Structure formats: C-alpha cells, structure tokens
Amino acid sequence: MIARRWTNAASMSYLRAMNLVTISLLTICGLEELSEHGSRGVTHVLSILDPDYPEPEALRTFDRSHRVMLRFHDAIEPAPGLVMPSKHDVQTILDFGRKLPDPAPQPESHLLVHCHVGVSRSTAAMACLLTQAHPHENEDRIFARLLELRPKAWPNSRMIGFADELLSRGGRLNAALARLYQRQSSGYPKLAAYMRDNGRLREVQLAETA
C-alpha cells in the first residue's frame, strides 16, 4: 500500500510537532497510480510534471483549490531542452507545506505528492516538506520516514541541495542523501544503474563515497 497511515501515538506526536505534516495521511505516487487515489480522500495535491506534459485526466478528480502544480524535468545537470529544478521551485514546495492543515480540528487530511514515476522529484519534494516540518529532526531519520512512504525513493539531489540551503541544514541533508543513495544502490541495483545511465552519475558516485 502506497499511502501510509500514521496511527500510533508516537507517530502522531511526531507529526503534530512538525507544523506541516501533522496531516494524517501521506502518499507518494507516479502517474500510473493517480487513478487509484481518486476515491481515497485526498485533500491536498502537489504535482510535478515535465514542462510540456498535458495535465493528467486523473488529476481532475481532486479539488483544484488545494492543488499546486510545478513543471520541470527530473534533471541535475544542464542539457539542451531541459528545464532544471530551481531554488524558486523548492521554495514554492515549502510555501505549499506551510499552508497544509492541522487535522486536529477537522476531518482527516490526506496529502498526495506525485511526479511521473514517483521515484525522484516527488520523493525529493516530500523530503523537503518533512525537513521543513521538523527542523530539529535528524536528517537520516527524515529519509528513513521517506523510505517508509516510498521504498524505491531516489530523491533529486538538486532539489535536496536547495532544501538544505533554504532550511539551513548546513550540508547535513546533502550528506544524509548520499547515505540514502548508498542504501538504495545496494537494495535496488537496477535503479542505481538506471540513474547512472540517465544523467545522474554524480548521485551514484555520491553513494560510492558516502
């Protein structure tokens, strides 16, 4: 199951302390999974799509008043025709996070973050939100939470780098990301190979030196 319900007392205490993801259900997914969540009580949606990709039909089932859409490619190195994730994009993600509701006085809320596959841009966005929400949390624990939500996460390092800067993590978030890559390279070697062959060699090299 992709959506993770935070039900035990310790988890709920952790979430309420966050000032962001006190939201009670969190989901990360790709485009092929969007239709599965149309009837699952999603209240807030953060979409990340390629610049020229048409709006998915499945998105129309979600409330437009609680949706944010960003458009950039899943890239970390510049190349012709690519729109890189920018610091402004990450700031927009963080601004979205500050507006998420506290579920205590209202019915259960459900945040869905998606990109095309649900592996890189969306997981980076969720990591940004979790990091902002709990400013005193250890960075490795933040990524451990992320893997509970999306076991095959490989967050976009450019986005995480901007989050490290904007959230004053002093390089610790970047260092924890390298350790995450190391873990994912061991657990999902085909994923690491895909990244190596598709413009993400620097991230695979980070895994090797973590």
Residue, then its C-alpha position, 0 to 999 in steps of 0.5 A: m500500500i502506497a499511502r501510509r497511515w500514521t496511527n500510533a501515538a508516537s507517530m502522531s506526536y511526531l507529526r503534530a510537532m512538525n507544523l506541516v505534516t501533522i496531516s494524517l495521511l501521506t502518499i507518494c505516487g507516479l502517474e500510473e497510480l493517480s487513478e487509484h487515489g481518486s476515491r481515497g480522500v485526498t485533500h491536498v495535491l502537489s504535482i510535478l510534471d515535465p514542462d510540456y506534459p498535458e495535465p493528467e485526466a486523473l488529476r481532475t478528480f481532486d479539488r483544484s483549490h488545494r492543488v499546486m502544480l510545478r513543471f520541470h524535468d527530473a534533471i541535475e545537470p544542464a542539457p539542451g531542452l531541459v528545464m532544471p529544478s530551481k531554488h524558486d521551485v523548492q521554495t514554492i514546495l515549502d510555501f505549499g507545506r506551510k499552508l497544509p492543515d492541522p487535522a486536529p480540528q477537522p476531518e482527516s487530511h490526506l496529502l498526495v505528492h506525485c511526479h511521473v514515476g514517483v521515484s525522484r522529484s516527488t520523493a525529493a519534494m516530500a523530503c523537503l516538506l518533512t525537513q521543513a516540518h521538523p527542523h530539529e529532526n535528524e536528517d537520516r531519520i527524515f529519509a528513513r520516514l521517506l523510505e517508509l512512504r516510498p521504498k524505491a525513493w531516489p530523491n533529486s539531489r538538486m532539489i535536496g541541495f536547495a532544501d538544505e540551503l533554504l532550511s539551513r541544514g548546513g550540508r547535513l541533508n546533502a550528506a544524509l542523501a548520499r547515505l540514502y543513495q548508498r542504501q538504495s544502490s545496494g537494495y535496488p541495483k537496477l535503479a542505481a544503474y538506471m540513474r547512472d545511465n540517465g544523467r545522474l552519475r554524480e548521485v551514484q558516485l555520491a553513494e560510492t563515497a558516502 
